[in-house]
């Protein structure tokens, strides 16, 4: 699966970052892969850091 199609789930609250949707609440447009998110990006639901996310199989 291409990196820009891989979804990542927050292990704290279950929010799933989907590159096809992006994160409109934080001005992240569709098409931005998880790896391309800024290092200081956090879960829009619970505020968890990127390292609290795991790839969705």
Secondary structure, 3 states (H helix, E strand, C coil): CCHHHCCEEECCCCCEECCCCCEHHHCECCCCCHHHCCCCCECCCCCCEHHHEEECC
